[in-house]
Amino acid sequence: MKILSIRTTYKGPTNTKGSRFIAEGMGHSKSVSYDYSLNSNENHLRSAQELLNELKLKGKLTVTHDNLQTGYRFIVTELEGID
């Protein structure tokens, strides 16, 4: 069974960019704009899912660590699309 870890962090707005979430895993990262129709937890999950989609992977996301200081860590199980 293959397992992947994805870390998500929140980045506040700057003079040039709005609030966003950064998802990192497998040497890749994806910046996802804050969706104000979702709460913070849902935005973290959404950013992790967006990274999986970009990498053309499928799997079940489970939160293993959540901390507003450091972000969230997700474990991806039942992973498909990777050898």
C-alpha positions as YAML, in Angstrom:
chain: A
units: angstrom
residues:
- id: 1
  name: MET
  ca: [0.00, 0.00, 0.00]
- id: 2
  name: LYS
  ca: [1.36, 3.40, -0.97]
- id: 3
  name: ILE
  ca: [0.85, 6.39, 1.30]
- id: 4
  name: LEU
  ca: [1.43, 10.05, 0.51]
- id: 5
  name: SER
  ca: [1.66, 12.98, 2.91]
- id: 6
  name: ILE
  ca: [0.42, 16.47, 2.01]
- id: 7
  name: ARG
  ca: [1.04, 19.54, 4.17]
- id: 8
  name: THR
  ca: [-1.21, 22.60, 3.83]
- id: 9
  name: THR
  ca: [-0.53, 26.06, 5.20]
- id: 10
  name: TYR
  ca: [-2.48, 29.31, 5.20]
- id: 11
  name: LYS
  ca: [-0.87, 32.45, 3.77]
- id: 12
  name: GLY
  ca: [-2.48, 35.79, 4.55]
- id: 13
  name: PRO
  ca: [-3.02, 38.53, 1.97]
- id: 14
  name: THR
  ca: [-0.21, 40.72, 0.71]
- id: 15
  name: ASN
  ca: [-0.24, 43.91, -1.35]
- id: 16
  name: THR
  ca: [-0.34, 41.81, -4.53]
- id: 17
  name: LYS
  ca: [-2.03, 38.49, -3.59]
- id: 18
  name: GLY
  ca: [-5.15, 37.55, -1.68]
- id: 19
  name: SER
  ca: [-5.39, 34.99, 1.11]
- id: 20
  name: ARG
  ca: [-4.47, 31.52, -0.05]
- id: 21
  name: PHE
  ca: [-3.56, 28.01, 1.00]
- id: 22
  name: ILE
  ca: [-0.41, 26.21, -0.09]
- id: 23
  name: ALA
  ca: [-0.46, 22.41, -0.44]
- id: 24
  name: GLU
  ca: [2.90, 20.61, -0.64]
- id: 25
  name: GLY
  ca: [3.68, 16.96, -1.32]
- id: 26
  name: MET
  ca: [5.83, 14.70, -3.52]
- id: 27
  name: GLY
  ca: [8.11, 17.61, -4.35]
- id: 28
  name: HIS
  ca: [5.23, 19.69, -5.75]
- id: 29
  name: SER
  ca: [3.22, 22.60, -4.43]
- id: 30
  name: LYS
  ca: [-0.10, 24.20, -5.33]
- id: 31
  name: SER
  ca: [-1.42, 27.60, -4.30]
- id: 32
  name: VAL
  ca: [-5.22, 27.75, -3.94]
- id: 33
  name: SER
  ca: [-7.16, 30.98, -3.37]
- id: 34
  name: TYR
  ca: [-9.21, 31.24, -0.18]
- id: 35
  name: ASP
  ca: [-12.82, 30.25, -0.87]
- id: 36
  name: TYR
  ca: [-14.90, 32.42, 1.49]
- id: 37
  name: SER
  ca: [-17.93, 30.13, 1.12]
- id: 38
  name: LEU
  ca: [-15.90, 27.45, 3.00]
- id: 39
  name: ASN
  ca: [-14.52, 27.42, 6.52]
- id: 40
  name: SER
  ca: [-10.80, 27.14, 7.24]
- id: 41
  name: ASN
  ca: [-10.85, 23.33, 7.66]
- id: 42
  name: GLU
  ca: [-12.67, 22.91, 4.35]
- id: 43
  name: ASN
  ca: [-10.18, 25.22, 2.61]
- id: 44
  name: HIS
  ca: [-7.24, 23.13, 3.87]
- id: 45
  name: LEU
  ca: [-8.93, 19.97, 2.60]
- id: 46
  name: ARG
  ca: [-9.75, 21.65, -0.72]
- id: 47
  name: SER
  ca: [-6.13, 22.72, -1.26]
- id: 48
  name: ALA
  ca: [-4.87, 19.18, -0.56]
- id: 49
  name: GLN
  ca: [-7.43, 17.80, -3.02]
- id: 50
  name: GLU
  ca: [-6.40, 20.37, -5.65]
- id: 51
  name: LEU
  ca: [-2.78, 19.17, -5.38]
- id: 52
  name: LEU
  ca: [-3.90, 15.56, -5.84]
- id: 53
  name: ASN
  ca: [-5.95, 16.58, -8.88]
- id: 54
  name: GLU
  ca: [-3.02, 18.46, -10.40]
- id: 55
  name: LEU
  ca: [-0.81, 15.38, -9.96]
- id: 56
  name: LYS
  ca: [-3.58, 13.21, -11.48]
- id: 57
  name: LEU
  ca: [-3.80, 11.09, -8.33]
- id: 58
  name: LYS
  ca: [-6.80, 9.76, -6.44]
- id: 59
  name: GLY
  ca: [-7.00, 8.77, -2.82]
- id: 60
  name: LYS
  ca: [-8.69, 9.19, 0.55]
- id: 61
  name: LEU
  ca: [-7.53, 12.27, 2.50]
- id: 62
  name: THR
  ca: [-7.34, 11.96, 6.29]
- id: 63
  name: VAL
  ca: [-6.19, 14.75, 8.62]
- id: 64
  name: THR
  ca: [-3.37, 13.55, 10.86]
- id: 65
  name: HIS
  ca: [-2.35, 16.87, 12.36]
- id: 66
  name: ASP
  ca: [-4.12, 20.20, 12.55]
- id: 67
  name: ASN
  ca: [-2.62, 23.27, 14.13]
- id: 68
  name: LEU
  ca: [-3.37, 26.84, 13.20]
- id: 69
  name: GLN
  ca: [0.32, 27.71, 13.73]
- id: 70
  name: THR
  ca: [1.80, 25.14, 11.35]
- id: 71
  name: GLY
  ca: [-1.06, 24.13, 9.06]
- id: 72
  name: TYR
  ca: [-2.55, 20.71, 8.43]
- id: 73
  name: ARG
  ca: [-0.99, 17.41, 7.47]
- id: 74
  name: PHE
  ca: [-3.02, 14.94, 5.45]
- id: 75
  name: ILE
  ca: [-2.26, 11.30, 4.80]
- id: 76
  name: VAL
  ca: [-3.49, 10.02, 1.45]
- id: 77
  name: THR
  ca: [-4.46, 6.34, 1.51]
- id: 78
  name: GLU
  ca: [-6.08, 4.12, -1.10]
- id: 79
  name: LEU
  ca: [-3.79, 5.95, -3.52]
- id: 80
  name: GLU
  ca: [-4.35, 5.44, -7.25]
- id: 81
  name: GLY
  ca: [-2.32, 6.78, -10.17]
- id: 82
  name: ILE
  ca: [1.16, 6.18, -8.80]
- id: 83
  name: ASP
  ca: [3.46, 3.20, -9.37]
...
